[in-house]
Amino acid sequence: MKDKLEEIEHKKKQWEQELLFKKKFSSATTSWGHELEVVYTPDNLKDTDYLKDIGFPGDFPFVRGVYPSMYRGKLWTMRQYAGFGTPEETNAHFKYLLEQGNTGLSVAFDLPTQIGLDSDNPIVEEEVGRVGVAVDTLKDMEIIFDGIPLDKITTSFTVNPTASIILAMYIAVAEKQGVSPKKIGGTLQNDILKEYLARGTQVFPPGPSIRLIGDIIEYCKDHVPRMNTISICGYHMREAGCSLVHEVAYCLLDAIVYVEEALKRGIDIDDFAPRLSFLLGCGMNLFEEVAKIRAARRLWAKIMKNRFKAKNLNSMKMRIFSGCLATSFTAKEPLNNIIRGTIMTLVAALAGCNAIHTTSYDEAYAIPSKKAIRTALRTQQIIAYETDVASVADPMGGSYFLEYLTNRIEEEVEKEMQRIEEKGGILKGIEEGIIQEDIVKQAFELEQKIQKGEKIIVGVNKFVSDEKEEEIELHQPSKDVLDKQVSRLKKIKEERDNQKVQKALAEIRKVAAGDGNLMEPILEAVRNYATLGEITNALKDVFGEYSEAAL
Amino acid sequence: MSNLNKEKSRIRVLIAKPGLDGHSRGARVVAMLLRNAGMEVIYTGLRQTIDQIVSAAIQEDVDVIGLSILSGVHVEITKKLMDKLKEKGVDIPVVVGGVIPPRDIPKLEELGVEKVFPVHSSFDEILSFFKERFEKKDVSKGDRGFKEREQPCEVG
């Protein structure tokens, strides 16, 4: 074997001299600047031990996927992020998606809901129901899931500082449907650290925010065991402009913070780690992105096994939800985005992601129109059913180039993680704003490259057309969401037992001031129709509010 | 920095993110661009109310307010800001950047916005607009465009 590799290496040098270097060719690098050869051969992988470093799908180190039969056992979940306007509109939209063959729901909340403000708060009026559905009380959640049996579907919630309240509402809806919380499943995003870094819906300071996440992990372990308690994200930092190496490094470092929080409570690693899930982006560099996902799975498996001494294989599996990088989408010639969406969806499928979101072509302008959402879902269905991508696990595995890239990305991520840990860790970096600054610098440099034409974007900085563009049909927000929400809220406040609400809110403050688990008191408040804003304010009374360091 | 006159001659810009949207990439990249070009940039951070933005603009005596909006509420929020400026009798030019569909640009201009920079606006377009419109006559120092400076400054 060794002799064979040496022979290949020798022949390759010969080939270079005799054939390759006879004519000029351009140089190429990876997105992080690593010089690429013209072709990759077995000798590029001489340090790779197949059984140890790659292995089989469903087995350590999970490079080839987390399930043995991959998509033949279970196709990826087609999870389109959706929800807008009133709870009634979202309910109708969910029913439409389920009829169209969507296999999981994903709720987009409006910004007030995401940051714990009620619809009747005067500072939020134009944002009610705008980028997602408005939820003020349990009543809204009852409407969203009306006629949708919660034991038959899974739901993903893009919500972070208010995740505990939304989870409590979902549990309460299940109770009302007569479904045991033990039977409901889905995913809470619940990843606060990336909010400080990139997404910006943080409410409380980091300390209490991480505690709330710990409370959710602890509570779900016993009461909602099928719920993925957190979706640890690299995606948003990538969208904010960082490299794919940083995307994975930040994501894993954040994950370690949450794992340590749960361990601190005396929970066994194997009792919660199987319910951690991840969200990574899939961009346009097909090989790099597939390699990135594979490298991330290997890194996580090693961290769980070696650093945290997990014994259950399920604790070492990095289950990944992946979405197209929407920043790759252009406002110019928006139909081109259908092609970009196809490539990025293909990347996610080739990488063996477990759930996929395809961005709709009009999302460089607004949340998607119905027509664009259908095209996005169809993109996934075409890849799943008209191509052979789903036929075998990790179909690109074994490509010399892909395996080489997987190894390089793993090394680069490890280096970056070590660099941040040596500087005091990710939490310190976030609190001091250093990581945020790093991301902005990377975003600025990337933008410079685009503007200088070093990074090509068709229709934007190359092959630019002078033709006047037809405007595409965009989603039109409904006009009366605010009025509807405010009047429903008013009615609920009149009809509910306000004494019970006050008592429940007082209990939240009391538990927040101590170190008990907040999920039970929040659930009690929710059952009594306390509003999302009231519960958030009760927590703010004790935890205070996070304010962004002056930048 | 020690020269007060020089300090005064620099274009002062307030970059603000009104509303609840937390996507600050655009705002912060533009802040870095303008700083690298020698302008004085005050970035307000996230979730600023209209009142906060107007008082910051007055207090910091800026030449221009730049709003960055990505959540689709650009027309509503800009209208609130323009009304507030009028109410306070303040005459500070306003520019808007972000995810702005072409059909909304005339609406923003009708509200009195001087210039809209939708996605894909180039660094050159932004810089030349700011310089031509706000450069002070008494500036003797030459052009300090970002292209001449290799290292981008840090934000803040």
Interface residues (C-beta under 8 A of the other chain):
Chain A: L111 P112 Q114 I115 L117 I123 V124 E126 E127 R130 V131 E195 A198 R199 G200 T201 E239 A240 G241 T330 A331 K332 A364 Y365 A366 I367 G433 E437 V440 K441 A443 F444 E445 E447 Q448 Q451 V460 E469 E471 L474 P477 S547 E548 A550 L551
Chain B: G19 L20 D21 G22 H23 S24 R25 R28 V29 M32 L33 Y43 G45 L46 R47 T49 S71 G72 V73 E76 I77 V99 P101 P102 R103 P118 V119 H120 S122 F123 D124 P152 E154 V155 G156
